Amino acid sequence: TLQDPEASRLPSRDVLLVSAIITISLSVTIVLCGICQWCQRKLGKRYKNSLETVGTPDSSRGRSEKKTIKLPSTGKMGNTAPVPGQTQHDESDRKTEPRSSVSDLVNSLTSEMLMLSPGSEDDEGHDSSNRENLGRIQFSVGYNFQESTLTVKIMKAQELPAKDFSGTSDPFVKIYLLPDKKHKLETKVKRKNLNPHWNETFLFEGFPYEKVVQRVLYLQVLDYDRFSRNDPIGEVSVPLNKVDLTQMQTFWKELKPCSDGSGSRGELLLSICYNPSANSIVVNIIKARNLKAMDIGGTSDPYVKVWLMYKDKRVEKKKTVVMKRCLNPVFNESFSFDIPTEKLRETTIIITVMDKDRLSRNDVIGKIYLSWKSGPGEVKHWKDMIARPRQAVAQWHQLKA
């Protein structure tokens, strides 16, 4: 029998068609998979980069902030570096951690800005100026075991405050072995010298070492005054049980205010009133209490000088009457000063309580500086005056050297 040639070609056509379809399908699938993987890699890199730039505290931005800004000790930036073997749940913590870090930075910046505000800048800057600089003294101390003698050498002092009206001092040093106050030694007086050199040696003989280590070396620097009481400048106390006395030890010590009360100068009550429309300040010297006795008889003849200063230049001076033989005088005297508002911030009012002396120069009992740039108490009084215009604001002030 004969077969139709067209019928024998049909199976081969079907096979070719199916093969072509399968080949095309596989090719399309491979291409699509390649495109998908490429997209995932690209998207993954972008996402990772975005996290590294914005979401992690380990970015360069985060490190520069930590270097530049001091964070509070309670801040949450302490452990932000990646730790090996960190568990997966830390990734969620990273998303919230930048917010806490930003809030810490904001709080830190806020506190810094508050410290730089006009009011607190002055307060911060004048805490240190409120501590009166009394200068310092150099001395050496040692013990001779063979002769049972304590040796104290007073060498020099530096930057002593001026106690006299002429702007200088006549300093000398008293040396005690406390608690014994009856037996003392003294240096020579150095006239008109705020950086005196003594180089004087003193011997405490016949002191057993067991007693020496129970004593306190006490040095008191005073300003000599021929016609009135010597004015204490400052003091230094050194417990000898804390000193190696086997050889001469040399010390530099800052002078401190005299703790026995001899350095107390008393207090002054005054009020100040600012009138912005009249561009004036009225200073009312009300009264003083517990003033230091400057005369040999144990009293003083106080009066008050009021200086208006602008940019460290004296502009105007006024003064009260003299109150004879009185340590708690009542003045009740007012003085008005013209001060334009634009000059107020660079204005200082210096109030000086003086002791009137007929035979010699008048002595300074104590001073008060009222301005933006004084001690905390004075600055508070000045700001209260500005905050309450046309009202007399009264306050007690401790007199200072």
ABEGO torsion letter per residue (X at the ends): XBBBAAAAAAAAAAAAAAAAAAAAAAAAAAAAAAAAAAAAAAAAAAAAAAAAAAABAABAAAAAAAAABBBBAABAAABABBBBGBBAAAAAAAAAAAAAAAAAAAAAAAAAAAAABAAAAAAAAAAAAABBBAEBBBBBBBBBAAAGBBBBBBABBBGBBBABAAGBBBBBBBBBBOABAABBBBBBBBBGBABBBAGBBBBBBGBBAAAAAABBBBBBBBBBBAABBBBBABBBBBBAAABBAABBBBBBBBBBBBAAGAABAEBBBBBBBBBAAAGBBBBBBABBBGBBBABAAGBBBBBBBBBBBBGGBBABBBBBBBBBGBABBBAGBBBBBBBBAAAAAABBBBBBBBBBBAABBBBBABBBBBBAABBAAAAAAAAAAAABBGBBBBBBBBBBX
